[in-house]
């Protein structure tokens, strides 16, 4: 991914309280961009199997008569995971239990500006 | 002895401020108790909520440091669904509002209230 996109997501790691890692992957959970605050990735929320679970979850959630699924927030005892549906991309934010999820969700439109071109490329393929 | 009428009354207390349905279901997605406006939606919601919960819960148990799933929030264009575990059952709020904070507070308080009574019927 371009330096501009990397720079933007790296700045989010610094800005958002409690955020540890950001992973951009495709629908199969294959990572395209992986960023973390200290070079280490938490075990929960960063594996391909976990990332791919979102594909099934978002498809099913869109059938609950509440419209298209936008995101899924998971609050584990010591980990918070926010997965955004940017089909065909999945953006996963992994943080501590005190991670500011409201801040992450409010960045929805800003994230669209940066990843828009990649969505077009992947859709074409 | 579980009193279904009382249980439904407790669940209905959460049905304010955009919360349409409050559901109590088992891990297989079968509806145990329900309070709300759309009966048909409730069965679909419970089936999907339990399925998504189980898919993510296993990742928490499989991780090196046991990290149980406490809350699941499904954020859709038209509203939100929040799920948590109470005893060995799942409690679920279906809302057409975007106020995630109030939804989490509501479900936490309901969980507190139901935890002990429901533990007595745990199988």
gemmi code that builds the backbone of each chain (N, CA, C; Angstrom):
import gemmi

chains = {
    "A": [
        ("UNK", (0.834, -1.201, 0.000), (0.000, 0.000, 0.000), (0.870, 1.252, 0.000)),
        ("UNK", (0.324, 2.349, -0.467), (1.144, 3.553, -0.615), (1.580, 4.109, 0.747)),
        ("UNK", (2.629, 4.922, 0.694), (3.172, 5.489, 1.937), (2.146, 6.350, 2.653)),
        ("UNK", (1.309, 7.010, 1.818), (0.300, 7.909, 2.388), (-0.686, 7.128, 3.264)),
        ("UNK", (-1.107, 5.970, 2.765), (-2.064, 5.131, 3.499), (-1.412, 4.599, 4.774)),
        ("UNK", (-0.158, 4.134, 4.631), (0.581, 3.619, 5.795), (0.727, 4.696, 6.864)),
        ("UNK", (1.026, 5.893, 6.401), (1.231, 7.021, 7.315), (-0.066, 7.340, 8.067)),
        ("UNK", (-1.162, 7.296, 7.327), (-2.461, 7.602, 7.942), (-2.796, 6.593, 9.046)),
        ("UNK", (-2.658, 5.285, 8.717), (-3.006, 4.257, 9.710), (-2.007, 4.238, 10.875)),
        ("UNK", (-0.739, 4.542, 10.586), (0.251, 4.623, 11.670), (-0.101, 5.753, 12.625)),
        ("UNK", (-0.606, 6.864, 12.061), (-0.962, 7.998, 12.918), (-2.150, 7.620, 13.813)),
        ("UNK", (-3.039, 6.746, 13.305), (-4.179, 6.313, 14.124), (-3.707, 5.525, 15.342)),
        ("UNK", (-2.653, 4.727, 15.146), (-2.107, 3.931, 16.259), (-1.647, 4.835, 17.404)),
        ("UNK", (-1.120, 6.008, 17.032), (-0.639, 6.953, 18.044), (-1.802, 7.715, 18.673)),
        ("UNK", (-2.801, 8.029, 17.827), (-3.887, 8.914, 18.269), (-4.923, 8.215, 19.150)),
        ("UNK", (-5.261, 6.955, 18.818), (-6.390, 6.307, 19.499), (-5.937, 5.617, 20.781)),
        ("UNK", (-6.580, 5.979, 21.853), (-6.240, 5.418, 23.172), (-6.422, 3.904, 23.205)),
        ("UNK", (-5.402, 3.195, 23.639), (-5.509, 1.746, 23.844), (-5.364, 0.904, 22.595)),
        ("UNK", (-5.185, 1.515, 21.436), (-5.084, 0.749, 20.184), (-3.692, 0.123, 20.048)),
        ("UNK", (-3.646, -1.179, 19.724), (-2.359, -1.881, 19.629), (-1.975, -2.225, 18.196)),
        ("UNK", (-2.970, -2.594, 17.380), (-2.644, -3.027, 16.017), (-3.777, -2.748, 15.046)),
        ("UNK", (-3.397, -2.567, 13.785), (-4.385, -2.393, 12.705), (-4.011, -3.364, 11.591)),
        ("UNK", (-4.984, -4.098, 11.099), (-4.728, -5.030, 9.995), (-5.758, -4.795, 8.893)),
        ("UNK", (-5.256, -4.597, 7.687), (-6.150, -4.506, 6.531), (-5.989, -5.813, 5.782)),
        ("UNK", (-7.104, -6.496, 5.565), (-7.026, -7.798, 4.890), (-8.120, -7.915, 3.845)),
        ("UNK", (-8.030, -8.989, 3.054), (-9.107, -9.237, 2.089), (-10.175, -10.099, 2.779)),
        ("UNK", (-11.175, -10.519, 2.006), (-12.300, -11.266, 2.593), (-11.892, -12.631, 3.154)),
        ("UNK", (-10.748, -13.165, 2.691), (-10.290, -14.459, 3.201), (-9.389, -14.301, 4.425)),
        ("UNK", (-9.179, -13.071, 4.847), (-8.349, -12.824, 6.025), (-6.868, -12.726, 5.696)),
        ("UNK", (-6.523, -12.689, 4.401), (-5.100, -12.567, 4.022), (-4.675, -11.105, 4.219)),
        ("UNK", (-3.678, -10.855, 5.095), (-3.316, -9.461, 5.391), (-2.695, -8.735, 4.200)),
        ("UNK", (-3.097, -7.484, 4.020), (-2.522, -6.630, 2.980), (-1.594, -5.612, 3.653)),
        ("UNK", (-2.011, -5.132, 4.800), (-1.193, -4.192, 5.581), (-1.333, -4.534, 7.065)),
        ("UNK", (-0.188, -4.680, 7.739), (-0.213, -4.978, 9.176), (0.619, -3.941, 9.903)),
        ("UNK", (0.027, -3.279, 10.850), (0.756, -2.262, 11.609), (0.539, -2.494, 13.094)),
        ("UNK", (1.574, -2.311, 13.885), (1.372, -2.409, 15.335), (2.183, -1.336, 16.040)),
        ("UNK", (1.792, -1.065, 17.251), (2.396, 0.040, 18.003), (3.847, -0.261, 18.382)),
        ("UNK", (4.106, -1.529, 18.798), (5.455, -1.853, 19.287), (6.133, -2.967, 18.476)),
        ("UNK", (5.602, -3.236, 17.282), (6.203, -4.283, 16.441), (5.696, -5.676, 16.779)),
        ("UNK", (4.969, -5.814, 17.892), (4.415, -7.120, 18.265), (2.912, -7.106, 18.010)),
        ("UNK", (2.391, -8.273, 17.600), (0.958, -8.352, 17.339), (0.286, -9.209, 18.407)),
        ("UNK", (-0.840, -8.740, 18.989), (-1.548, -9.553, 19.980), (-2.000, -10.864, 19.348)),
        ("UNK", (-2.044, -11.935, 20.149), (-2.411, -13.238, 19.595), (-3.870, -13.251, 19.131)),
        ("UNK", (-4.742, -12.697, 19.975), (-6.159, -12.686, 19.648), (-6.490, -11.516, 18.720)),
        ("UNK", (-7.166, -11.827, 17.621), (-7.641, -10.764, 16.744), (-6.757, -10.467, 15.557)),
        ("UNK", (-5.611, -11.147, 15.453), (-4.707, -10.832, 14.345), (-4.443, -12.026, 13.418)),
        ("UNK", (-4.906, -13.212, 13.806), (-4.652, -14.403, 12.977), (-5.616, -14.430, 11.776)),
        ("UNK", (-5.173, -15.082, 10.709), (-5.976, -15.127, 9.482), (-7.352, -15.758, 9.714)),
        ("UNK", (-7.362, -16.822, 10.533), (-8.617, -17.519, 10.822), (-9.635, -16.585, 11.489)),
        ("UNK", (-9.122, -15.769, 12.410), (-9.992, -14.810, 13.112), (-10.512, -13.765, 12.127)),
        ("UNK", (-9.607, -13.229, 11.315), (-9.988, -12.167, 10.378), (-11.058, -12.646, 9.401)),
        ("UNK", (-10.920, -13.904, 8.971), (-11.854, -14.451, 7.990), (-13.241, -14.721, 8.584)),
        ("UNK", (-13.310, -14.878, 9.912), (-14.609, -15.097, 10.566), (-15.560, -13.942, 10.262)),
        ("UNK", (-14.992, -12.769, 10.077), (-15.805, -11.575, 9.826), (-16.621, -11.698, 8.534)),
        ("UNK", (-16.062, -12.361, 7.534), (-16.756, -12.486, 6.251), (-18.106, -13.176, 6.433)),
        ("UNK", (-18.109, -14.278, 7.179), (-19.358, -15.014, 7.422), (-20.270, -14.178, 8.327)),
        ("UNK", (-19.662, -13.596, 9.375), (-20.449, -12.838, 10.346), (-21.147, -11.640, 9.697)),
        ("UNK", (-20.440, -10.946, 8.832), (-21.032, -9.745, 8.216), (-22.136, -10.130, 7.216)),
        ("UNK", (-21.937, -11.231, 6.498), (-22.963, -11.693, 5.561), (-24.243, -12.072, 6.301)),
        ("UNK", (-24.087, -12.787, 7.409), (-25.262, -13.210, 8.182), (-25.929, -12.012, 8.859)),
        ("UNK", (-25.113, -11.103, 9.398), (-25.655, -9.941, 10.116), (-26.483, -9.032, 9.205)),
        ("UNK", (-26.160, -9.049, 7.923), (-26.905, -8.210, 6.987), (-28.307, -8.752, 6.735)),
        ("UNK", (-28.615, -9.921, 7.290), (-29.950, -10.512, 7.090), (-30.846, -10.301, 8.303)),
        ("UNK", (-30.436, -9.432, 9.227), (-31.225, -9.236, 10.461), (-32.274, -8.142, 10.315)),
        ("UNK", (-32.596, -7.755, 9.112), (-33.595, -6.721, 8.815), (-33.209, -5.349, 9.395)),
        ("UNK", (-31.899, -5.121, 9.504), (-31.413, -3.811, 9.967), (-30.502, -3.185, 8.907)),
        ("UNK", (-30.588, -3.691, 7.693), (-29.751, -3.166, 6.614), (-28.372, -3.807, 6.593)),
        ("UNK", (-27.516, -3.248, 5.745), (-26.158, -3.779, 5.552), (-25.335, -3.640, 6.835)),
        ("UNK", (-24.546, -4.678, 7.135), (-23.671, -4.615, 8.312), (-22.493, -3.675, 8.044)),
        ("UNK", (-22.221, -2.786, 9.003), (-21.119, -1.825, 8.840), (-19.877, -2.259, 9.624)),
        ("UNK", (-20.122, -2.742, 10.844), (-18.976, -3.147, 11.671), (-19.404, -4.124, 12.759)),
        ("UNK", (-18.416, -4.802, 13.319), (-18.672, -5.699, 14.446), (-17.659, -5.345, 15.535)),
        ("UNK", (-18.158, -5.153, 16.752), (-17.282, -4.835, 17.878), (-17.283, -6.025, 18.826)),
        ("UNK", (-16.089, -6.480, 19.194), (-15.970, -7.622, 20.096), (-15.243, -7.181, 21.347)),
        ("UNK", (-15.868, -7.372, 22.488), (-15.207, -7.000, 23.737), (-14.877, -8.260, 24.512)),
        ("UNK", (-13.617, -8.670, 24.432), (-13.137, -9.812, 25.217), (-12.695, -9.262, 26.572)),
        ("UNK", (-12.342, -10.167, 27.492), (-11.996, -9.712, 28.846), (-10.834, -8.715, 28.830)),
        ("UNK", (-9.811, -8.984, 28.025), (-8.670, -8.063, 28.022), (-8.320, -7.531, 26.632)),
        ("UNK", (-9.223, -7.760, 25.667), (-8.956, -7.296, 24.300), (-10.241, -6.736, 23.685)),
        ("UNK", (-10.106, -5.657, 22.937), (-11.243, -5.143, 22.174), (-10.883, -5.227, 20.694)),
        ("UNK", (-11.808, -5.749, 19.899), (-11.560, -5.845, 18.457), (-12.698, -5.133, 17.729)),
        ("UNK", (-12.344, -4.253, 16.789), (-13.351, -3.598, 15.953), (-13.047, -3.984, 14.514)),
        ("UNK", (-14.020, -4.597, 13.845), (-13.820, -4.975, 12.437), (-14.778, -4.164, 11.573)),
        ("UNK", (-14.216, -3.452, 10.587), (-15.037, -2.622, 9.713), (-15.246, -3.318, 8.376)),
        ("UNK", (-16.483, -3.256, 7.897), (-16.811, -3.853, 6.609), (-16.580, -2.834, 5.498)),
        ("UNK", (-15.455, -2.978, 4.795), (-15.158, -2.102, 3.661), (-15.021, -2.988, 2.436)),
        ("UNK", (-16.062, -3.772, 2.209), (-16.034, -4.804, 1.170), (-15.406, -4.287, -0.128)),
        ("UNK", (-14.459, -5.009, -0.715), (-13.946, -6.342, -0.392), (-12.814, -6.365, 0.653)),
        ("UNK", (-12.617, -5.263, 1.362), (-11.569, -5.246, 2.390), (-12.177, -5.359, 3.786)),
        ("UNK", (-11.386, -5.859, 4.721), (-11.785, -5.873, 6.130), (-10.713, -5.090, 6.884)),
        ("UNK", (-11.129, -4.127, 7.684), (-10.156, -3.390, 8.492), (-10.378, -3.780, 9.944)),
        ("UNK", (-9.335, -4.322, 10.575), (-9.442, -4.813, 11.949), (-8.572, -3.960, 12.875)),
        ("UNK", (-9.181, -3.469, 13.921), (-8.468, -2.700, 14.950), (-8.431, -3.555, 16.215)),
        ("UNK", (-7.256, -3.775, 16.765), (-7.129, -4.574, 17.987), (-6.544, -3.696, 19.086)),
        ("UNK", (-7.198, -3.677, 20.233), (-6.725, -2.836, 21.323), (-6.923, -3.476, 22.682)),
        ("UNK", (-6.647, -2.709, 23.707), (-6.838, -3.210, 25.069), (-8.327, -3.147, 25.418)),
        ("UNK", (-8.672, -3.592, 26.627), (-10.083, -3.570, 27.030), (-10.613, -2.140, 27.163)),
        ("UNK", (-9.700, -1.171, 27.307), (-10.132, 0.228, 27.447), (-10.021, 1.014, 26.138)),
        ("UNK", (-9.860, 0.328, 25.045), (-9.676, 0.982, 23.746), (-10.900, 1.847, 23.397)),
        ("UNK", (-10.637, 3.017, 22.811), (-11.712, 3.966, 22.498), (-12.413, 3.562, 21.192)),
        ("UNK", (-13.468, 2.762, 21.314), (-14.170, 2.257, 20.121), (-14.952, 3.365, 19.414)),
        ("UNK", (-15.447, 4.319, 20.183), (-16.190, 5.440, 19.601), (-15.309, 6.229, 18.637)),
        ("UNK", (-14.056, 6.416, 19.019), (-13.098, 7.139, 18.169), (-12.883, 6.383, 16.845)),
        ("UNK", (-12.744, 5.056, 16.952), (-12.508, 4.239, 15.744), (-13.717, 4.342, 14.803)),
        ("UNK", (-14.923, 4.200, 15.360), (-16.128, 4.238, 14.526), (-16.336, 5.601, 13.874)),
        ("UNK", (-15.879, 6.657, 14.560), (-16.067, 8.009, 14.007), (-15.151, 8.281, 12.812)),
        ("UNK", (-14.146, 7.407, 12.610), (-13.196, 7.610, 11.507), (-13.661, 6.968, 10.197)),
        ("UNK", (-14.852, 6.394, 10.226), (-15.395, 5.646, 9.090), (-15.225, 6.377, 7.739)),
        ("UNK", (-15.687, 7.631, 7.687), (-15.652, 8.381, 6.424), (-14.218, 8.712, 5.994)),
        ("UNK", (-13.377, 9.024, 6.978), (-11.990, 9.380, 6.696), (-11.241, 8.165, 6.113)),
        ("UNK", (-11.517, 6.982, 6.672), (-10.869, 5.751, 6.198), (-11.266, 5.486, 4.745)),
        ("UNK", (-12.544, 5.744, 4.432), (-13.039, 5.539, 3.058), (-12.213, 6.311, 2.030)),
        ("UNK", (-11.809, 7.533, 2.405), (-11.042, 8.390, 1.484), (-9.711, 7.727, 1.119)),
        ("UNK", (-9.094, 7.069, 2.105), (-7.756, 6.491, 1.898), (-7.784, 5.140, 1.198)),
        ("UNK", (-8.825, 4.352, 1.454), (-8.801, 2.993, 0.886), (-9.685, 2.850, -0.358)),
        ("UNK", (-10.348, 3.960, -0.743), (-11.264, 3.922, -1.886), (-10.653, 3.319, -3.137)),
        ("UNK", (-9.418, 3.755, -3.471), (-8.785, 3.292, -4.717), (-8.479, 1.788, -4.674)),
        ("UNK", (-8.128, 1.267, -3.470), (-7.820, -0.163, -3.351), (-9.075, -1.012, -3.510)),
        ("UNK", (-10.201, -0.463, -3.013), (-11.466, -1.177, -3.157), (-11.813, -1.343, -4.634)),
        ("UNK", (-11.570, -0.274, -5.405), (-11.865, -0.304, -6.846), (-11.000, -1.363, -7.533)),
        ("UNK", (-9.706, -1.393, -7.194), (-8.775, -2.348, -7.815), (-9.195, -3.786, -7.497)),
        ("UNK", (-9.500, -4.038, -6.222), (-9.869, -5.400, -5.820), (-11.200, -5.828, -6.430)),
        ("UNK", (-12.139, -4.873, -6.558), (-13.432, -5.179, -7.167), (-13.258, -5.581, -8.632)),
        ("UNK", (-12.298, -4.898, -9.312), (-12.034, -5.151, -10.728), (-11.478, -6.562, -10.913)),
        ("UNK", (-10.618, -6.986, -9.960), (-10.012, -8.321, -10.054), (-11.045, -9.383, -9.701)),
    ],
    "B": [
        ("UNK", (-37.871, -22.738, 40.334), (-38.933, -22.698, 39.312), (-38.850, -21.371, 38.531)),
        ("UNK", (-38.804, -21.454, 37.236), (-38.709, -20.256, 36.399), (-40.119, -19.750, 36.073)),
        ("UNK", (-40.357, -18.467, 36.357), (-41.683, -17.898, 36.070), (-41.614, -17.123, 34.760)),
        ("UNK", (-42.183, -17.665, 33.687), (-42.039, -17.042, 32.359), (-42.580, -15.618, 32.297)),
        ("UNK", (-43.694, -15.375, 33.006), (-44.305, -14.050, 32.939), (-43.399, -12.988, 33.579)),
        ("UNK", (-42.812, -13.360, 34.713), (-41.915, -12.423, 35.411), (-40.673, -12.172, 34.552)),
        ("UNK", (-40.155, -13.239, 33.971), (-38.960, -13.127, 33.133), (-39.224, -12.178, 31.954)),
        ("UNK", (-40.375, -12.318, 31.312), (-40.734, -11.444, 30.188), (-40.857, -9.995, 30.656)),
        ("UNK", (-41.417, -9.817, 31.859), (-41.538, -8.449, 32.400), (-40.171, -7.813, 32.622)),
        ("UNK", (-39.232, -8.591, 33.122), (-37.874, -8.070, 33.352), (-37.243, -7.680, 32.013)),
        ("UNK", (-37.399, -8.556, 31.026), (-36.815, -8.277, 29.700), (-37.434, -7.018, 29.087)),
        ("UNK", (-38.735, -6.819, 29.303), (-39.431, -5.678, 28.678), (-38.950, -4.331, 29.238)),
        ("UNK", (-38.305, -4.355, 30.404), (-37.810, -3.106, 30.989), (-36.736, -2.439, 30.125)),
        ("UNK", (-36.096, -3.231, 29.284), (-35.043, -2.661, 28.421), (-35.629, -2.063, 27.139)),
        ("UNK", (-36.902, -2.346, 26.866), (-37.497, -1.907, 25.596), (-37.930, -0.440, 25.611)),
        ("UNK", (-36.966, 0.431, 25.765), (-37.227, 1.878, 25.697), (-36.103, 2.515, 24.884)),
        ("UNK", (-36.338, 3.726, 24.436), (-35.284, 4.495, 23.754), (-34.691, 3.810, 22.540)),
        ("UNK", (-35.535, 3.216, 21.708), (-35.076, 2.619, 20.454), (-34.847, 1.125, 20.502)),
        ("UNK", (-34.864, 0.531, 21.707), (-34.710, -0.935, 21.780), (-36.049, -1.569, 21.404)),
        ("UNK", (-36.044, -2.377, 20.349), (-37.295, -2.962, 19.859), (-37.571, -4.329, 20.479)),
        ("UNK", (-36.540, -5.131, 20.604), (-36.726, -6.481, 21.138), (-35.637, -6.805, 22.165)),
        ("UNK", (-36.019, -7.549, 23.180), (-35.034, -8.107, 24.113), (-35.241, -9.613, 24.124)),
        ("UNK", (-34.183, -10.355, 23.877), (-34.315, -11.804, 23.711), (-33.393, -12.563, 24.654)),
        ("UNK", (-33.876, -13.712, 25.069), (-33.039, -14.628, 25.834), (-33.022, -15.927, 25.046)),
        ("UNK", (-31.834, -16.392, 24.703), (-31.750, -17.573, 23.844), (-30.656, -18.502, 24.336)),
        ("UNK", (-30.685, -19.731, 23.861), (-29.590, -20.630, 24.245), (-28.509, -20.605, 23.167)),
        ("UNK", (-27.428, -21.345, 23.397), (-26.289, -21.283, 22.465), (-26.595, -21.843, 21.084)),
        ("UNK", (-27.704, -22.592, 20.971), (-28.094, -23.130, 19.659), (-28.960, -22.136, 18.878)),
        ("UNK", (-29.287, -21.017, 19.499), (-30.101, -20.016, 18.815), (-31.587, -20.168, 19.054)),
        ("UNK", (-31.982, -21.126, 19.913), (-33.403, -21.318, 20.208), (-33.866, -20.256, 21.203)),
        ("UNK", (-34.997, -19.644, 20.906), (-35.517, -18.564, 21.725), (-36.140, -19.110, 23.006)),
        ("UNK", (-35.705, -18.583, 24.168), (-36.269, -19.030, 25.452), (-37.313, -18.051, 25.965)),
        ("UNK", (-37.005, -16.771, 25.889), (-37.962, -15.746, 26.312), (-37.764, -14.541, 25.406)),
        ("UNK", (-38.859, -13.786, 25.239), (-38.799, -12.680, 24.296), (-39.750, -11.563, 24.733)),
        ("UNK", (-39.307, -10.333, 24.572), (-40.201, -9.208, 24.821), (-39.919, -8.156, 23.759)),
        ("UNK", (-40.953, -7.720, 23.064), (-40.737, -6.729, 22.013), (-41.898, -6.654, 21.054)),
        ("UNK", (-41.610, -6.077, 19.890), (-42.695, -5.763, 18.963), (-42.781, -6.696, 17.748)),
        ("UNK", (-41.658, -7.220, 17.298), (-41.707, -8.016, 16.064), (-41.288, -9.456, 16.345)),
        ("UNK", (-42.289, -10.309, 16.437), (-42.042, -11.714, 16.763), (-41.221, -12.424, 15.687)),
        ("UNK", (-41.500, -12.067, 14.418), (-40.835, -12.745, 13.296), (-39.336, -12.404, 13.280)),
        ("UNK", (-39.035, -11.113, 13.489), (-37.640, -10.666, 13.501), (-36.855, -11.374, 14.602)),
        ("UNK", (-37.532, -11.618, 15.723), (-36.854, -12.169, 16.896), (-36.231, -13.526, 16.604)),
        ("UNK", (-36.960, -14.354, 15.875), (-36.422, -15.695, 15.584), (-35.211, -15.621, 14.653)),
        ("UNK", (-35.275, -14.697, 13.697), (-34.135, -14.527, 12.770), (-32.939, -13.970, 13.554)),
        ("UNK", (-33.211, -12.946, 14.373), (-32.141, -12.316, 15.168), (-31.460, -13.329, 16.069)),
        ("UNK", (-32.269, -14.146, 16.770), (-31.667, -15.082, 17.731), (-30.792, -16.110, 17.019)),
        ("UNK", (-31.240, -16.588, 15.869), (-30.452, -17.582, 15.136), (-29.116, -16.997, 14.689)),
        ("UNK", (-29.162, -15.774, 14.146), (-27.928, -15.152, 13.637), (-27.008, -14.736, 14.791)),
        ("UNK", (-27.601, -14.129, 15.841), (-26.790, -13.653, 16.972), (-26.026, -14.809, 17.625)),
        ("UNK", (-26.687, -15.941, 17.825), (-26.013, -17.067, 18.482), (-24.908, -17.631, 17.596)),
        ("UNK", (-25.163, -17.638, 16.290), (-24.166, -18.153, 15.345), (-22.908, -17.283, 15.329)),
        ("UNK", (-23.104, -15.967, 15.273), (-21.967, -15.040, 15.242), (-21.226, -15.094, 16.586)),
        ("UNK", (-21.982, -15.151, 17.680), (-21.379, -15.237, 19.015), (-20.474, -16.473, 19.111)),
        ("UNK", (-21.006, -17.642, 18.718), (-20.210, -18.883, 18.829), (-18.956, -18.819, 17.967)),
        ("UNK", (-19.079, -18.208, 16.772), (-17.925, -18.128, 15.869), (-16.785, -17.339, 16.512)),
        ("UNK", (-17.107, -16.232, 17.176), (-16.073, -15.394, 17.776), (-15.647, -15.885, 19.157)),
        ("UNK", (-16.567, -16.513, 19.883), (-16.262, -16.957, 21.250), (-15.138, -17.992, 21.249)),
        ("UNK", (-15.168, -18.885, 20.258), (-14.160, -19.958, 20.213), (-12.736, -19.404, 20.034)),
        ("UNK", (-12.616, -18.258, 19.361), (-11.279, -17.663, 19.189), (-10.701, -17.231, 20.535)),
        ("UNK", (-11.587, -16.702, 21.421), (-11.159, -16.279, 22.754), (-10.675, -17.458, 23.578)),
        ("UNK", (-11.385, -18.593, 23.464), (-11.004, -19.787, 24.227), (-9.751, -20.440, 23.663)),
        ("UNK", (-9.578, -20.320, 22.338), (-8.434, -20.976, 21.697), (-7.131, -20.205, 21.884)),
        ("UNK", (-7.232, -18.924, 22.284), (-6.002, -18.144, 22.406), (-5.173, -18.635, 23.603)),
        ("UNK", (-3.891, -18.342, 23.556), (-2.950, -18.836, 24.570), (-3.375, -18.385, 25.973)),
        ("UNK", (-3.679, -17.090, 26.060), (-4.210, -16.572, 27.329), (-5.717, -16.575, 27.200)),
        ("UNK", (-6.394, -17.413, 27.971), (-7.864, -17.511, 27.903), (-8.493, -16.114, 28.002)),
        ("UNK", (-9.251, -15.735, 26.980), (-9.809, -14.390, 26.930), (-11.290, -14.483, 26.551)),
        ("UNK", (-12.187, -14.667, 27.539), (-13.592, -14.897, 27.192), (-14.275, -13.679, 26.564)),
        ("UNK", (-15.163, -13.951, 25.634), (-15.917, -12.886, 24.970), (-16.982, -12.376, 25.939)),
        ("UNK", (-17.040, -11.062, 26.121), (-18.009, -10.500, 27.065), (-19.169, -9.800, 26.367)),
        ("UNK", (-18.876, -9.036, 25.322), (-19.933, -8.362, 24.579), (-19.651, -8.461, 23.080)),
        ("UNK", (-20.737, -8.590, 22.321), (-20.634, -8.570, 20.860), (-21.606, -7.510, 20.370)),
        ("UNK", (-21.121, -6.554, 19.592), (-22.012, -5.523, 19.047), (-21.993, -5.623, 17.528)),
        ("UNK", (-23.168, -5.837, 16.951), (-23.298, -5.903, 15.496), (-23.908, -4.574, 15.053)),
        ("UNK", (-23.112, -3.803, 14.333), (-23.499, -2.453, 13.947), (-23.951, -2.439, 12.484)),
        ("UNK", (-25.255, -2.219, 12.264), (-25.785, -2.205, 10.892), (-26.280, -0.799, 10.538)),
        ("UNK", (-26.631, -0.594, 9.242), (-27.080, 0.731, 8.789), (-28.334, 1.189, 9.530)),
        ("UNK", (-29.225, 0.241, 9.835), (-30.502, 0.614, 10.450), (-30.561, 0.450, 11.960)),
        ("UNK", (-29.483, 0.067, 12.589), (-29.498, -0.106, 14.042), (-28.411, -1.043, 14.537)),
        ("UNK", (-28.562, -1.475, 15.767), (-27.523, -2.303, 16.398), (-28.111, -3.487, 17.128)),
        ("UNK", (-27.312, -4.538, 17.228), (-27.678, -5.692, 18.043), (-26.521, -5.929, 18.996)),
        ("UNK", (-26.823, -6.059, 20.288), (-25.765, -6.307, 21.279), (-26.076, -7.624, 21.990)),
        ("UNK", (-25.032, -8.430, 22.177), (-25.207, -9.765, 22.753), (-24.220, -9.948, 23.905)),
        ("UNK", (-24.668, -10.620, 24.952), (-23.763, -11.000, 26.044), (-24.216, -12.337, 26.624)),
        ("UNK", (-23.341, -12.945, 27.431), (-23.684, -14.242, 28.005), (-24.196, -14.056, 29.435)),
        ("UNK", (-25.300, -14.750, 29.745), (-25.837, -14.746, 31.113), (-25.990, -16.204, 31.518)),
        ("UNK", (-25.298, -16.621, 32.572), (-25.216, -18.043, 32.939), (-24.779, -18.808, 31.683)),
        ("UNK", (-25.535, -19.809, 31.233), (-25.120, -20.466, 29.977), (-26.043, -20.078, 28.821)),
        ("UNK", (-26.728, -18.959, 28.977), (-27.636, -18.477, 27.929), (-27.099, -17.179, 27.325)),
        ("UNK", (-27.743, -16.726, 26.254), (-27.333, -15.463, 25.635), (-28.460, -14.444, 25.775)),
        ("UNK", (-28.079, -13.228, 26.095), (-29.034, -12.131, 26.203), (-28.752, -11.184, 25.046)),
        ("UNK", (-29.815, -10.735, 24.382), (-29.615, -9.979, 23.157), (-30.589, -8.800, 23.081)),
        ("UNK", (-30.077, -7.611, 22.781), (-30.935, -6.439, 22.571), (-30.875, -6.059, 21.098)),
        ("UNK", (-32.052, -5.824, 20.507), (-32.175, -5.454, 19.094), (-32.690, -4.022, 19.064)),
        ("UNK", (-31.899, -3.080, 18.567), (-32.287, -1.665, 18.668), (-32.129, -0.936, 17.342)),
        ("UNK", (-32.986, 0.079, 17.147), (-32.849, 0.875, 15.922), (-32.110, 2.190, 16.201)),
        ("UNK", (-31.401, 2.210, 17.311), (-30.668, 3.419, 17.698), (-29.154, 3.220, 17.574)),
        ("UNK", (-28.425, 4.333, 17.526), (-26.966, 4.263, 17.394), (-26.237, 4.494, 18.721)),
        ("UNK", (-27.004, 4.645, 19.799), (-26.373, 4.942, 21.102), (-25.785, 3.680, 21.721)),
        ("UNK", (-24.559, 3.370, 21.331), (-23.937, 2.121, 21.786), (-23.688, 2.104, 23.287)),
        ("UNK", (-23.370, 3.267, 23.837), (-23.072, 3.352, 25.268), (-24.273, 2.970, 26.114)),
        ("UNK", (-25.435, 3.503, 25.742), (-26.641, 3.233, 26.523), (-27.063, 1.763, 26.351)),
        ("UNK", (-26.833, 1.228, 25.157), (-27.162, -0.191, 24.914), (-26.310, -1.097, 25.798)),
        ("UNK", (-25.019, -0.754, 25.900), (-24.109, -1.574, 26.705), (-24.474, -1.483, 28.183)),
        ("UNK", (-24.841, -0.285, 28.616), (-25.242, -0.115, 30.022), (-26.502, -0.921, 30.309)),
        ("UNK", (-27.471, -0.853, 29.392), (-28.729, -1.581, 29.581), (-28.501, -3.080, 29.683)),
        ("UNK", (-27.703, -3.606, 28.761), (-27.484, -5.060, 28.742), (-26.655, -5.494, 29.961)),
        ("UNK", (-25.730, -4.642, 30.418), (-24.936, -4.982, 31.608), (-25.823, -5.066, 32.843)),
        ("UNK", (-26.758, -4.123, 32.966), (-27.648, -4.100, 34.133), (-28.606, -5.303, 34.101)),
        ("UNK", (-29.118, -5.614, 32.905), (-30.012, -6.783, 32.778), (-29.266, -8.068, 33.123)),
        ("UNK", (-28.017, -8.135, 32.657), (-27.177, -9.305, 32.924), (-26.989, -9.490, 34.432)),
        ("UNK", (-26.681, -8.374, 35.115), (-26.499, -8.399, 36.571), (-27.737, -8.955, 37.264)),
        ("UNK", (-28.895, -8.495, 36.804), (-30.155, -8.866, 37.436), (-30.512, -10.334, 37.180)),
        ("UNK", (-30.177, -10.821, 35.983), (-30.607, -12.171, 35.606), (-29.596, -13.266, 35.935)),
        ("UNK", (-28.350, -12.877, 36.165), (-27.258, -13.852, 36.319), (-27.568, -14.909, 37.403)),
        ("UNK", (-27.903, -14.454, 38.598), (-28.107, -15.402, 39.715), (-29.353, -16.274, 39.500)),
        ("UNK", (-30.513, -15.688, 39.169), (-31.680, -16.557, 38.940), (-31.472, -17.578, 37.816)),
        ("UNK", (-30.794, -17.161, 36.747), (-30.619, -18.085, 35.618), (-29.568, -19.154, 35.892)),
        ("UNK", (-28.651, -18.856, 36.820), (-27.636, -19.868, 37.168), (-28.295, -21.085, 37.822)),
        ("UNK", (-29.417, -20.847, 38.497), (-30.099, -21.945, 39.180), (-30.753, -22.919, 38.205)),
        ("UNK", (-30.987, -22.483, 36.958), (-31.567, -23.424, 35.980), (-30.522, -23.920, 34.982)),
        ("UNK", (-29.256, -23.565, 35.264), (-28.160, -23.958, 34.366), (-28.058, -25.478, 34.291)),
        ("UNK", (-27.910, -25.999, 33.072), (-27.818, -27.460, 32.921), (-26.366, -27.885, 32.790)),
    ],
}
model = gemmi.Model(1)
for chain_id, residues in chains.items():
    chain = gemmi.Chain(chain_id)
    for i, (resn, *xyz) in enumerate(residues, 1):
        res = gemmi.Residue()
        res.name, res.seqid = resn, gemmi.SeqId(i, " ")
        for name, pos in zip(("N", "CA", "C"), xyz):
            atom = gemmi.Atom()
            atom.name, atom.element = name, gemmi.Element(name[0])
            atom.pos, atom.b_iso = gemmi.Position(*pos), 0.0
            res.add_atom(atom)
        chain.add_residue(res)
    model.add_chain(chain)
structure = gemmi.Structure()
structure.add_model(model)
structure.setup_entities()
